[in-house]
Amino acid sequence: MALAPRRSADRPDKPWQPGRFQVSGPYRRTRDVWTTNARTGERVRKPRTTFDVRYRVDGHAFRYGHEQKGWADDFAYRLKAGFAAGWLFDPQSRQFLDPDAARVEEPKLTFFEHAREYLHRKWPGWEPATRRNAQRDLARACLELLHEDAPALSPRERRISDEFLRRVALMWPPADDTTEDDQRWESWFLRWSLPLIDVTDQHLQDFMTAVRSTALDGSPRVLSSASATRTRAVVKGAFTSALKRRLIEWDPWLGVEAEPRRDGDQVDPDLVMSPTEVRHVAALCGEVDQRYDAFVRIQGFCRLRPGEAIAVRR
């Protein structure tokens, strides 16, 4: 006969040594999560599959979900081994506590910490343009690779946090003039950034979907294939470095689909100004000399290089 679960009020809140243990699963479970449609940029609900391990410890029911079946099988095996070894069970982490590991366990390295350290090591060898691209793309990755229960940031907070990442965290040499707000953002990312070893191919797939279809503030956009490929290469470089240094055992990018091919004439919003932006720059140049206004407009609207535009002036 199956053990009836006790009321949650009876569940201990501190580790104890159980006398009874049952485990079953993993069970495949599909739940809906919010994601961004790559084509339309709209927020839609999308099914996501997890594999749940269900178990009872002295009659108390627990469940632990994993994104891959192999991880769930390994977790169930470790639960059985922990009970057989007589280890204490921690109701907060929902796992058996290895007494030896508990003495030496250190906090997991977060993606935020690794991205910062990776940029600091690579910075001296990068060209200025590469540095700017790396700051932008790694900052966006830090904002996307977060725990599921991380507090949602408003568009304004996302812009402020992005500015902190580029000016303070992802800068070499490190900034000296940090403020209290900078320290608060530092603590926020240390708290909510995903551990590097916990980042999966699904996390990275969702990251690329967000990059292609939404701007930093969440507004819809369609990013060119070239820009998406560049972002992918920058963030993938951080994981390749982690794999070489044995910080991770497997590169999750191996499970991420390749970038879809798009029309060659598609505008890259990171590299090409909009008509409004061209007019704004032309007006600023026109304040110096009215001829510069026309010169900039000719380049912008006729798609001419500076040398070609000079030839037109002649």
VOPAGU-2260 file (C-alpha; in pm, 1 decimal, decimal comma):
REM VOPAGU-2260
SITE   aa  ch    i         X         Y         Z
SITE  MET   A    0       0,0       0,0       0,0
SITE  ALA   A    1     132,6     345,5     -90,3
SITE  LEU   A    2     224,2     571,4     194,3
SITE  ALA   A    3     -16,8     860,0     238,8
SITE  PRO   A    4     163,6    1194,5     243,0
SITE  ARG   A    5     150,1    1383,5     567,3
SITE  ARG   A    6      34,6    1738,6     589,0
SITE  SER   A    7     296,1    1995,8     484,9
SITE  ALA   A    8     273,2    2144,0     834,2
SITE  ASP   A    9     422,3    1821,1     971,6
SITE  ARG   A   10     721,6    1830,7     739,4
SITE  PRO   A   11    1052,1    1903,3     919,6
SITE  ASP   A   12    1226,9    2222,0     816,7
SITE  LYS   A   13    1574,7    2098,2     910,8
SITE  PRO   A   14    1780,9    1798,9     789,1
SITE  TRP   A   15    1696,8    1465,3     953,1
SITE  GLN   A   16    1783,8    1098,6     907,8
SITE  PRO   A   17    1479,9     924,3     756,4
SITE  GLY   A   18    1377,4     566,5     815,6
SITE  ARG   A   19    1165,9     518,3     502,8
SITE  PHE   A   20    1225,2     617,8     142,4
SITE  GLN   A   21    1050,7     556,6    -190,0
SITE  VAL   A   22    1137,4     695,2    -534,5
SITE  SER   A   23     966,8     663,8    -873,0
SITE  GLY   A   24    1008,1     807,5   -1218,7
SITE  PRO   A   25    1127,7     990,9   -1406,2
SITE  TYR   A   26     789,7    1100,0   -1540,1
SITE  ARG   A   27     762,5    1307,6   -1854,5
SITE  ARG   A   28     564,5    1626,1   -1791,7
SITE  THR   A   29     477,3    1906,8   -2032,0
SITE  ARG   A   30     397,7    2253,5   -1905,6
SITE  ASP   A   31     340,7    2587,4   -2079,6
SITE  VAL   A   32     598,6    2864,9   -2044,6
SITE  TRP   A   33     607,1    3215,7   -2187,1
SITE  THR   A   34     847,1    3268,4   -2477,6
SITE  THR   A   35     892,4    3507,3   -2770,0
SITE  ASN   A   36     784,9    3413,7   -3121,5
SITE  ALA   A   37    1091,4    3450,9   -3345,8
SITE  ARG   A   38     886,5    3561,5   -3648,5
SITE  THR   A   39     634,8    3803,2   -3498,1
SITE  GLY   A   40     810,6    3910,0   -3178,0
SITE  GLU   A   41     495,4    3838,2   -2975,6
SITE  ARG   A   42     496,6    3676,3   -2632,9
SITE  VAL   A   43     328,3    3336,3   -2657,6
SITE  ARG   A   44     284,5    3029,5   -2440,8
SITE  LYS   A   45     494,8    2735,9   -2553,2
SITE  PRO   A   46     498,9    2378,8   -2416,6
SITE  ARG   A   47     820,7    2270,7   -2244,5
SITE  THR   A   48     895,9    1916,6   -2136,5
SITE  THR   A   49    1057,3    1824,6   -1805,1
SITE  PHE   A   50    1131,6    1490,8   -1642,8
SITE  ASP   A   51    1014,6    1469,2   -1281,3
SITE  VAL   A   52    1152,1    1243,7   -1010,8
SITE  ARG   A   53     889,9    1184,3    -738,7
SITE  TYR   A   54     984,8    1050,4    -399,2
SITE  ARG   A   55     865,5    1017,0     -39,3
SITE  VAL   A   56    1085,3    1056,1     264,1
SITE  ASP   A   57     919,4     926,2     581,5
SITE  GLY   A   58     587,3     982,6     404,6
SITE  HIS   A   59     661,2    1339,9     294,7
SITE  ALA   A   60     615,0    1386,5     -81,0
SITE  PHE   A   61     878,1    1565,7    -290,2
SITE  ARG   A   62     929,3    1627,0    -660,3
SITE  TYR   A   63    1234,4    1743,7    -853,3
SITE  GLY   A   64    1217,9    1837,2   -1223,4
SITE  HIS   A   65    1497,1    1809,8   -1480,4
SITE  GLU   A   66    1517,1    1923,2   -1840,6
SITE  GLN   A   67    1682,3    1602,2   -1961,6
SITE  LYS   A   68    1592,6    1241,9   -1881,6
SITE  GLY   A   69    1955,3    1145,2   -1817,3
SITE  TRP   A   70    1982,1    1408,2   -1546,0
SITE  ALA   A   71    1662,5    1279,1   -1384,3
SITE  ASP   A   72    1791,5     919,3   -1387,9
SITE  ASP   A   73    2118,1    1029,1   -1228,7
SITE  PHE   A   74    1933,2    1228,9    -962,5
SITE  ALA   A   75    1713,6     929,0    -871,8
SITE  TYR   A   76    2023,7     709,9    -843,4
SITE  ARG   A   77    2191,6     960,7    -608,9
SITE  LEU   A   78    1880,0     973,5    -392,1
SITE  LYS   A   79    1883,6     595,3    -350,1
SITE  ALA   A   80    2255,6     596,6    -275,0
SITE  GLY   A   81    2215,6     873,6     -16,4
SITE  PHE   A   82    1940,7     688,6     168,6
SITE  ALA   A   83    2137,2     361,3     160,1
SITE  ALA   A   84    2442,5     540,3     303,1
SITE  GLY   A   85    2238,9     678,2     594,5
SITE  TRP   A   86    2284,9    1043,2     503,3
SITE  LEU   A   87    2067,8    1322,6     640,1
SITE  PHE   A   88    1787,7    1449,2     416,5
SITE  ASP   A   89    1756,4    1825,9     366,4
SITE  PRO   A   90    1394,7    1933,7     297,6
SITE  GLN   A   91    1510,0    2271,2     165,0
SITE  SER   A   92    1732,0    2137,0    -114,8
SITE  ARG   A   93    1520,4    1816,6    -139,0
SITE  GLN   A   94    1835,0    1603,8    -144,4
SITE  PHE   A   95    2041,8    1381,9      82,4
SITE  LEU   A   96    2345,7    1559,5     223,6
SITE  ASP   A   97    2684,8    1403,1     155,1
SITE  PRO   A   98    2875,2    1471,8     480,3
SITE  ASP   A   99    3208,8    1481,1     298,6
SITE  ALA   A  100    3091,6    1707,2      17,3
SITE  ALA   A  101    2922,7    1945,2     260,9
SITE  ARG   A  102    3257,7    2029,7     419,6
SITE  VAL   A  103    3424,7    2135,6      95,5
SITE  GLU   A  104    3131,8    2251,4    -117,5
SITE  GLU   A  105    3173,7    2598,8    -262,6
SITE  PRO   A  106    2915,4    2822,6    -428,9
SITE  LYS   A  107    2865,1    2739,4    -795,8
SITE  LEU   A  108    3032,3    2970,2   -1045,2
SITE  THR   A  109    2759,4    3174,6   -1213,4
SITE  PHE   A  110    2749,3    3262,1   -1581,6
SITE  PHE   A  111    2776,2    3629,4   -1482,0
SITE  GLU   A  112    3104,3    3565,5   -1297,3
SITE  HIS   A  113    3245,1    3353,7   -1577,9
SITE  ALA   A  114    3149,4    3607,0   -1847,5
SITE  ARG   A  115    3324,9    3882,2   -1654,2
SITE  GLU   A  116    3639,1    3675,6   -1598,5
SITE  TYR   A  117    3639,5    3558,2   -1961,7
SITE  LEU   A  118    3616,7    3914,9   -2094,7
SITE  HIS   A  119    3894,4    4033,2   -1862,5
SITE  ARG   A  120    4128,5    3761,1   -1991,5
SITE  LYS   A  121    4048,0    3817,0   -2359,2
SITE  TRP   A  122    4027,9    4197,7   -2354,6
SITE  PRO   A  123    4399,8    4278,3   -2417,2
SITE  GLY   A  124    4405,6    4073,1   -2738,5
SITE  TRP   A  125    4081,0    4205,9   -2885,9
SITE  GLU   A  126    4043,1    4490,6   -3133,3
SITE  PRO   A  127    3830,9    4787,7   -3014,8
SITE  ALA   A  128    3533,1    4681,8   -3228,8
SITE  THR   A  129    3553,6    4326,5   -3093,9
SITE  ARG   A  130    3556,0    4460,0   -2739,2
SITE  ARG   A  131    3236,8    4658,8   -2796,8
SITE  ASN   A  132    3063,0    4361,5   -2957,0
SITE  ALA   A  133    3168,1    4134,1   -2671,1
SITE  GLN   A  134    3041,7    4380,4   -2410,1
SITE  ARG   A  135    2703,7    4410,1   -2581,0
SITE  ASP   A  136    2652,2    4038,5   -2645,1
SITE  LEU   A  137    2781,1    3911,9   -2309,3
SITE  ALA   A  138    2571,8    4175,4   -2129,9
SITE  ARG   A  139    2259,9    4053,5   -2312,1
SITE  ALA   A  140    2347,8    3694,6   -2220,0
SITE  CYS   A  141    2381,9    3794,7   -1853,4
SITE  LEU   A  142    2031,4    3944,8   -1870,2
SITE  GLU   A  143    1878,9    3633,4   -2027,9
SITE  LEU   A  144    2057,0    3344,2   -1851,9
SITE  LEU   A  145    1882,3    3382,0   -1517,2
SITE  HIS   A  146    1699,1    3155,9   -1274,7
SITE  GLU   A  147    1335,2    3098,6   -1367,9
SITE  ASP   A  148    1219,8    3268,0   -1047,2
SITE  ALA   A  149    1437,6    3576,5   -1099,3
SITE  PRO   A  150    1243,4    3903,6   -1057,7
SITE  ALA   A  151    1123,9    4042,9   -1391,3
SITE  LEU   A  152    1297,0    4367,1   -1488,8
SITE  SER   A  153    1112,1    4658,8   -1643,1
SITE  PRO   A  154    1243,2    4805,8   -1972,4
SITE  ARG   A  155    1402,7    5088,5   -1774,8
SITE  GLU   A  156    1568,6    4846,0   -1531,3
SITE  ARG   A  157    1700,3    4639,7   -1821,3
SITE  ARG   A  158    1863,0    4947,9   -1973,0
SITE  ILE   A  159    2013,8    5047,7   -1638,7
SITE  SER   A  160    2144,7    4697,0   -1570,1
SITE  ASP   A  161    2286,9    4677,6   -1923,7
SITE  GLU   A  162    2468,8    5005,2   -1861,9
SITE  PHE   A  163    2611,1    4863,6   -1535,9
SITE  LEU   A  164    2731,1    4550,0   -1712,9
SITE  ARG   A  165    2908,3    4740,1   -1991,6
SITE  ARG   A  166    3051,6    5016,9   -1774,6
SITE  VAL   A  167    3150,1    4818,6   -1463,7
SITE  ALA   A  168    3130,5    4439,6   -1478,8
SITE  LEU   A  169    3230,6    4383,9   -1842,3
SITE  MET   A  170    3507,3    4641,6   -1859,7
SITE  TRP   A  171    3885,5    4619,1   -1839,7
SITE  PRO   A  172    4052,1    4751,7   -1637,3
SITE  PRO   A  173    3768,5    4739,1   -1382,0
SITE  ALA   A  174    3602,5    5069,9   -1303,1
SITE  ASP   A  175    3711,8    5241,7    -981,8
SITE  ASP   A  176    3419,0    5483,5    -944,9
SITE  THR   A  177    3147,1    5232,9    -856,2
SITE  THR   A  178    2832,2    5357,3    -685,3
SITE  GLU   A  179    2589,0    5202,0    -440,1
SITE  ASP   A  180    2359,2    5125,2    -734,1
SITE  ASP   A  181    2646,0    4942,6    -903,8
SITE  GLN   A  182    2699,0    4733,8    -591,8
SITE  ARG   A  183    2329,1    4650,6    -578,2
SITE  TRP   A  184    2334,3    4532,5    -941,0
SITE  GLU   A  185    2646,4    4328,8    -868,3
SITE  SER   A  186    2463,2    4151,4    -585,9
SITE  TRP   A  187    2154,6    4107,5    -804,1
SITE  PHE   A  188    2342,4    3926,7   -1080,5
SITE  LEU   A  189    2536,8    3713,2    -833,0
SITE  ARG   A  190    2204,2    3608,4    -680,6
SITE  TRP   A  191    2000,6    3542,5    -995,8
SITE  SER   A  192    2250,7    3445,9   -1265,4
SITE  LEU   A  193    2235,1    3078,2   -1361,2
SITE  PRO   A  194    2525,0    2861,2   -1243,5
SITE  LEU   A  195    2751,2    2801,8   -1540,7
SITE  ILE   A  196    2723,6    2423,1   -1513,8
SITE  ASP   A  197    2341,6    2445,4   -1508,7
SITE  VAL   A  198    2308,2    2630,4   -1841,1
SITE  THR   A  199    2145,1    2393,3   -2092,5
SITE  ASP   A  200    2104,1    2395,8   -2468,5
SITE  GLN   A  201    1739,9    2497,6   -2416,5
SITE  HIS   A  202    1849,6    2804,5   -2218,2
SITE  LEU   A  203    2078,9    2904,8   -2505,1
SITE  GLN   A  204    1812,9    2835,0   -2767,1
SITE  ASP   A  205    1571,9    3063,3   -2578,5
SITE  PHE   A  206    1849,2    3323,8   -2549,5
SITE  MET   A  207    1903,6    3329,0   -2926,5
SITE  THR   A  208    1528,2    3348,0   -2986,2
SITE  ALA   A  209    1507,9    3651,7   -2758,5
SITE  VAL   A  210    1806,7    3818,6   -2926,2
SITE  ARG   A  211    1663,5    3770,4   -3275,3
SITE  SER   A  212    1311,5    3887,9   -3197,1
SITE  THR   A  213    1331,7    4147,5   -2917,4
SITE  ALA   A  214    1546,9    4448,8   -2838,8
SITE  LEU   A  215    1701,6    4508,7   -2498,0
SITE  ASP   A  216    1387,7    4684,9   -2370,4
SITE  GLY   A  217    1161,5    4403,3   -2492,1
SITE  SER   A  218    1027,6    4581,2   -2800,4
SITE  PRO   A  219     987,1    4363,9   -3113,8
SITE  ARG   A  220    1260,4    4358,6   -3375,6
SITE  VAL   A  221    1395,5    4131,4   -3648,5
SITE  LEU   A  222    1771,9    4091,3   -3619,3
SITE  SER   A  223    1975,8    4010,7   -3926,8
SITE  SER   A  224    2131,1    3668,8   -3963,5
SITE  ALA   A  225    2480,2    3823,5   -3958,7
SITE  SER   A  226    2420,4    3994,3   -3623,9
SITE  ALA   A  227    2264,6    3681,9   -3471,9
SITE  THR   A  228    2561,6    3475,9   -3588,5
SITE  ARG   A  229    2800,4    3728,5   -3434,5
SITE  THR   A  230    2618,2    3719,2   -3100,9
SITE  ARG   A  231    2619,1    3341,8   -3106,3
SITE  ALA   A  232    2995,3    3335,2   -3174,1
SITE  VAL   A  233    3073,0    3574,9   -2888,3
SITE  VAL   A  234    2872,3    3389,1   -2623,7
SITE  LYS   A  235    2979,3    3049,8   -2756,2
SITE  GLY   A  236    3340,1    3159,3   -2710,6
SITE  ALA   A  237    3278,3    3197,1   -2337,5
SITE  PHE   A  238    3148,6    2839,2   -2315,5
SITE  THR   A  239    3433,4    2703,7   -2529,2
SITE  SER   A  240    3676,6    2864,5   -2286,7
SITE  ALA   A  241    3489,9    2712,8   -1990,9
SITE  LEU   A  242    3508,2    2367,9   -2150,6
SITE  LYS   A  243    3882,4    2398,7   -2211,8
SITE  ARG   A  244    3935,5    2501,7   -1849,3
SITE  ARG   A  245    3715,0    2211,5   -1733,8
SITE  LEU   A  246    3462,7    2440,5   -1569,1
SITE  ILE   A  247    3192,2    2245,2   -1754,9
SITE  GLU   A  248    3188,0    1887,2   -1879,4
SITE  TRP   A  249    2983,0    1951,3   -2194,4
SITE  ASP   A  250    2931,1    2253,1   -2417,7
SITE  PRO   A  251    2552,6    2313,1   -2433,5
SITE  TRP   A  252    2595,8    2501,3   -2761,8
SITE  LEU   A  253    2638,6    2162,5   -2928,8
SITE  GLY   A  254    2264,6    2111,9   -2885,4
SITE  VAL   A  255    2157,6    2452,9   -3020,2
SITE  GLU   A  256    2014,6    2474,2   -3371,6
SITE  ALA   A  257    2211,7    2667,3   -3632,1
SITE  GLU   A  258    2102,9    3020,3   -3722,8
SITE  PRO   A  259    1830,0    3025,3   -3991,2
SITE  ARG   A  260    1927,8    3174,4   -4325,3
SITE  ARG   A  261    1758,1    3498,7   -4414,6
SITE  ASP   A  262    1744,1    3736,4   -4708,6
SITE  GLY   A  263    2073,3    3905,2   -4784,3
SITE  ASP   A  264    1903,9    4245,9   -4810,5
SITE  GLN   A  265    1770,4    4232,8   -4455,2
SITE  VAL   A  266    1868,9    4538,6   -4254,2
SITE  ASP   A  267    2097,3    4493,7   -3955,1
SITE  PRO   A  268    1968,8    4738,6   -3687,9
SITE  ASP   A  269    2306,6    4727,3   -3510,4
SITE  LEU   A  270    2493,3    4852,4   -3819,5
SITE  VAL   A  271    2244,0    5051,1   -4033,2
SITE  MET   A  272    2074,7    5369,6   -3916,2
SITE  SER   A  273    1705,4    5426,6   -3966,6
SITE  PRO   A  274    1589,9    5722,3   -4184,8
SITE  THR   A  275    1508,5    5917,4   -3869,1
SITE  GLU   A  276    1857,5    5857,9   -3732,4
SITE  VAL   A  277    2013,1    5966,8   -4064,5
SITE  ARG   A  278    1817,8    6293,8   -4056,4
SITE  HIS   A  279    1922,3    6353,0   -3695,0
SITE  VAL   A  280    2292,7    6302,4   -3771,9
SITE  ALA   A  281    2262,6    6518,5   -4083,7
SITE  ALA   A  282    2105,0    6800,4   -3883,0
SITE  LEU   A  283    2384,9    6788,2   -3626,1
SITE  CYS   A  284    2647,2    6801,3   -3901,8
SITE  GLY   A  285    2457,5    7084,8   -4069,0
SITE  GLU   A  286    2507,8    7298,3   -3759,2
SITE  VAL   A  287    2878,5    7302,7   -3847,6
SITE  ASP   A  288    2832,7    7362,2   -4220,6
SITE  GLN   A  289    2513,0    7335,7   -4423,7
SITE  ARG   A  290    2699,2    7142,2   -4693,7
SITE  TYR   A  291    2767,8    6863,6   -4441,7
SITE  ASP   A  292    2393,6    6817,3   -4396,9
SITE  ALA   A  293    2352,5    6738,5   -4766,4
SITE  PHE   A  294    2668,2    6525,2   -4767,5
SITE  VAL   A  295    2535,6    6299,6   -4489,6
SITE  ARG   A  296    2189,6    6273,8   -4647,2
SITE  ILE   A  297    2338,5    6169,5   -4981,8
SITE  GLN   A  298    2538,7    5893,6   -4812,4
SITE  GLY   A  299    2247,7    5773,9   -4601,6
SITE  PHE   A  300    1968,6    5772,1   -4858,1
SITE  CYS   A  301    2174,4    5677,4   -5166,9
SITE  ARG   A  302    2368,5    5404,8   -4984,6
SITE  LEU   A  303    2705,3    5554,1   -5080,7
SITE  ARG   A  304    3042,4    5509,0   -4918,4
SITE  PRO   A  305    3220,8    5829,9   -4807,0
SITE  GLY   A  306    3457,1    5814,6   -5106,7
SITE  GLU   A  307    3165,3    5773,2   -5346,7
SITE  ALA   A  308    2980,2    6064,6   -5189,4
SITE  ILE   A  309    3287,0    6286,2   -5225,1
SITE  ALA   A  310    3295,8    6203,5   -5596,1
SITE  VAL   A  311    2934,7    6320,0   -5624,2
SITE  ARG   A  312    3028,5    6653,7   -5466,1
SITE  ARG   A  313    3285,0    6709,0   -5736,1
